[in-house]
Amino acid sequence: MINYNKVHHLGNLLGLLFICIALTVAFIDQISAHDLPCPLCLLQRACFIAVGIMLGMNLYYGIKTSHYGFMLFAGFLGLAISVRQLYLHINFGDPGYGDEIFGLHFYAWAAICFIAILAAIASALILEKGFISINPIVIGWPEKAVIIVFILLISANLFSTFFECGFTACPDNPVSYELLRS
């Protein structure tokens, strides 16, 4: 018999690992290619972080529908923001904003990722027997390691955003770190 609680647990762990990889790729590109994220990119990262926080809460506190509900909200918001950015650069001849990976800009990949996140959440909600936990799963070192990496990625993104924007609104097309320039 399938233990739906373990399926939810594994799905949340893999989802948080996916979020960590997405944030790491964006952060590495930001540092190595000096490709500073625009305000819409920063909002998309915030939505990824919000989804990741709820995944971590599912791992740490147990599977809850309220966590999935907040993930849905953050996923739809992230999708709306990334689609908005796609529409800003849909004109013929528009080079887009930022670097490309496999022919797509980061915001196009973000839209694809948010669609995948929403599909995964819908699939998880179908497995409603996983919300009833007779024997709660104790988190081990893999879960703790992914959660720690995620917390470090949140911290790195917060610091880089602070250095990029300073105490003012972030520029539409950032070219340098505001705090390092002044």
CORRA-V361278 format. One record per backbone hydrogen bond with DSSP energy under -0.5 kcal/mol. NH is the residue of the N-H (numbers start at 1). CO is the residue of the C=O. Records with the same first field share a line. If there is no record, write none. Layout:
NH->CO ; CO
//
This chain:
4->2
6->3
7->3
8->4
9->5
10->6
11->7
12->8
13->9
14->10
15->11
16->12
17->13
18->14
19->15
20->16
21->17
22->18
23->19
24->20
25->21
26->22
27->23
28->24
29->25
30->26
31->27
32->28
33->29
35->29
36->34
42->38
43->39
44->40
45->41
46->42
47->43
48->44
49->45
50->46
51->47
52->48
53->49
54->50
55->51
56->52
57->53
58->54
59->55
60->56
61->57
62->57 ; 58
68->64
69->65
70->66
71->67
72->68
73->69
74->70
75->71
76->72
77->73
78->74
79->75
80->76
81->77
82->78
83->79
84->80
85->81
86->82
87->83
88->84
89->85 ; 86
90->87
94->91
101->104
104->101
106->99
108->105
109->105
110->106
111->107
112->108
113->109
114->110
115->111
116->112
117->113
118->114
119->115
120->116
121->117
122->118
123->119
124->120
125->121
126->122
127->123 ; 124
128->126
130->127
131->128
132->129
133->131
134->132
136->134
144->140
145->141
146->142
147->143
148->144
149->145
150->146
151->147
152->148
153->149
154->150
155->151
156->152
157->153
158->154
159->155
160->156
161->157
162->158
163->159
164->160
165->161
166->162
168->165
174->171
178->164 ; 176
179->163
180->163
181->177
182->178
//
